Amino acid sequence: MVSIHVEPTSRCTLCCPRCERTVFIDKFGKKNFSIGDVDIDALENFIDTRCDDIILCGNVGDPIYHREFLKLVKMCTLKCQRIIITTNGSYKSRKWWRTLNNVLRTSDEIQFSIDGLPENFTKYRVNADWDSIQVGIEECVAGPATTIWKYIPFSFNEHDIAQTRELSQSLGIDKFRIYPSDRWLIDDPLRPSESQYTGRRDDLQQQYKKESTKDFEINPECSDDKSHYIGADGYYAPCCYSKNYEFYYKNSWWKNRDKHKITTTKLSEQIRYFNEFYSTIHTERYDYCVFNCGKC
């Protein structure tokens, strides 16, 4: 069986400075940014094989802002063994969270992306709202799904990890997980000082940005068949990295996008396209593969 990563929506209430969404809007302007939700009926028809996991996250949106998110989750329960939701959790009501709990199962997970303590996490999660996040946490820890506090270390919060872990435990969160980022600019002021918190691809990506070199070995993360990606625009891609705007609008997944529409194809058909793509990774050395899955 396989896993798929679904971007339910391109909507988000936040302006995280290293998010692809924020960078795109800053570079091209809001009028060039497409807002939309994945079509639930089309997605249901597209998924024609049983999945291990359906990950509801994405590159540019927060999944809970899909206009029919609860309906989407309910449909996904029929298609997979486990749903993983990654969200900041801001601005939803207690009633909304309770309704979500009625849909989720004990096999499912909710990951709250909160990078720091209530008094400083908005230095990255710009526009987030702690009070409403806490409401979501209170309801979810009482629900059936496993709850995760997802923490990215930055220069402003790398020394708050122990205190934040204690806070997560006091709120009843099941697991506290550190997720080092590698989205750093050259000489990035947000970069943590501890190298253990800069992400395993950081050295390669910094070198790539400075030299634009392709002289790296590729160790593809998609080798486990768990990276199949569906964007909010309704198109399939082999992984979220290939859908990043810096690469997507230049590659064949975009140029041949009519072959990858979820409204007219099936997951099993896209897996065949994926297998053809995977067999050429080391010979074609696609930019997005080198940048995201290369090794120095």
N, C-alpha and C positions, 0 to 999 in steps of 0.2 A: 504493500500500500504506500501511498504518497502523502505528502503534506502540501498545503497551499497557503500562501500568504495573500490575504485580500486587503486591499485598501478600500474601505467602505465609502469614504468621502474625501474630498479635497478641502472640506470646511475645517476651520480651527479658530479658536478664540485667542490663541497665543501668538507671540512674535519671537520665538526663540532665535537668538542671533546666528546660530550655526545650522539652523534647520534649512533644508533645501527650499522650502516654501518661502521663508523670509528672504533668503538670498535671491531667489528668482524675482520676487516682487520688487525688491530694492533695485535689482538690475534692469528689469523690463517694465515695471509699473503694474499696478493692479488691473488695469484694463486688458493686459495681455495674459492674465492668470485665469484659467478656466475653473469655475466652481461647479461641482456636480457630485452626485451620489451614484454608486454602483446600482444597477438595475437588479432588484432581488429576484424577480421571476426569470430573468435571463441567466443570472448566476446559478439558480437552482437547476435550470435546464442544462446548463453548461457542465456542471459537475456530475459526470456519468459514471464515476468510479468512487468506491468508498475510500475515505481519507483517514489517515491516522489523526492529523491535526488540521484545524483551520485557524490560522493566526489572523486576527482582526487588528491591523495596525496601519501600515502604509508609510509612504515617504513624506507626504505633505499634509495630511489631515489627521484629526483626532477622531477615531472611529465612532465615538458615542454621539457625534453630531450629525451622523447620517439621519435623515428625516424620519426614517422608519427603522431605526436601529434594533428595536425590540423584535420586530418582525424578522429582520435579517438574522438575528441570533437564533430565533426559534427555528428558522429554516435550516441553519447550519447544524443544529443538534441532530437533524435527520440525516446529515451527510458525513458526520465524522465522529470519532471516539472522544475527541477533546477539542474545546474551543479555548483559545488564548487571546484575551483582550488586553491591549496595551493602551492606556489612556492617562492623561493628567488628572482627569476626574473633576474638573471645575464646572460649576454652574448648573448642575442637575439637582433636582429636588429629592427629598427623602422618598416621596411616593414613587418617583421614577426608578430609583435604585431598588426599592422593594419589588417593583414589577419585574425588573431585570432578574432579581433573585429567584422569582417564580419560574423563570425560563431555564436558568443555569442548572448544571448538575455537579455532583461531587468530583467528577473527573475534570472539570473546567478550571481555568485560571483567570484571575484579573490582576494585571500588573499596573500599579500606580507609579507614574514617572514623576518623582518628586526629588529634586536634586538639592538637598540641604534641609535646613530647619525652617519652620514656618516664617521666621523673620528674615531669611536670606535666600530662599530657593527661587524667588521671583527675579533674582539677578540674572538667571538664565531663562526660567519659565515666565517670561514677561507677560503680564496681564492675567496670570493665574490667580485663583482665589482660594486661600487656605480654608476658610469657613465652610464653603460648599464641598471642598475635597474631603474635609473631615466627616461631613455628613455621609458622603459616599463610602468612606472607609468604615464608619460605624455600621452601616447597613450591610456592607459586603462581608465583614468579619463574622456577622451573624448569619450569613447565607451559606449555601452549599459549596461554593467554589473556593479553591485555594487562593489566598491573597498574597501578593508580592509587592514589596516596596522596592522600586527600581531606582537606583542612585548612580548618577554620572558624576564622578569627581571633577571639580574645576578648581581654579586657583583660589576662589572665594569660599569653597566648602570642603576642601580635602582634609582639613583638620577637625571637621564636625562629624565624621563618620560614626565614631563610637556613640556620640550623644544622639545622633539621628537613629541609629540602630536601637538604642534604648527607648526612644520615643515610639518607634514602630512596634516594638514589643509591648509597650504599655497600652497601645491602641488595639492590640490583638491581632496585628498582621502576622501571617503564618511564616513568611520568609523575607529576609532582607538581602538583596543582591546588589553587588557593585558591578556596574557595566562601564568599564573604561571606554572613552570615546577616542576616535582617531580622526575627527573632523577638524583638525586644528589648522589655522592659517600659519604661515611662516611668521615666527615671532609673535604668536597669539597671546594676548594678555589673559585670556581665559584658561590657558594651558596650566594644569597642575604642575607643581615642582617635582613631585615624586614620579619617577619614570614608570612605576608599576601601574599608574593611573592614566597613562597616555594611549593605551590601546595597542594591540599587537601589530597592527598594520602601520603604525605611525611613522617609523623610520623609512619604510618604503614609500609611503605617500609624500612625505616631506622631500625625499630625493626625487620622486617623480615630478613634483611641482617645480622643483628648482631646475631640473635637467630635461624633463619631458622624455625620459629614456624608457625604452621597452626591454632593457636587458635584465629581465627578472624571470626566475622560474615561476610558473603558475601552479598553485595548489588549489584547485577549484572547490569552493564550499558547496557547490551544487552537486557534488559527487554522491551525496546520500539521497538524492531525489526528493529533497524536502524544501526546495526553494521556489517552486512554481508560483508566479506572481500575477495577480489580477489587479490592475489599476482602477481607480474610481472612474476613469474614462471608458472602462469596459473592454480593455485590450489586455491580452496575455503577454507576458515577457518571462524569460527564464529565471529572473531573480529581481529583487528590488534594486540592486546595483545597476543593472542594465537599463532600468527605467529612470534613473537619475537624469535630470534634464541636461546636464553637461555632456552626457553620452547618448541619451535616447534619440534625440532629434537628428543624430548623425548616423545612426546604425540601422541595420536591416529590419529590426523589429518594428521600427517606426515606418520605414520606407515601404515595407510589405505589410502594414498593419491590417489591411483588409483580410488577410489570411489568419489573423489572430484575434478577431472580434468574438466576444463570448456570446453575442446574439446569433451568430451563424455557424459556430463550431462547437466542438465538445472538448472536454479536458483530455480525453484519451487521444484525440487527434493532435492536440498541442503537445502532449508528451512525446509523440513521434517527432514533431518538429524539434522539441528539446533534445531528443537523443541524437538527431542529426547535428544539431549545434554543438552538443557536448563532444562529439567525436572530432570536432575541428578546433577545439579551444587551443591546443598546444601548437597547431600548425598556423592558424590564422592570427592568434595572439591579439584578440580584440582588446581595445583600449580599456574598456570597463573591467575586463577580466584581469588585465595586468595591474591596473590601479587598485582594485579591491581584493584580489586573490593572489597577487604576486608575492614572492619572497626574495628578500635581498640575499 
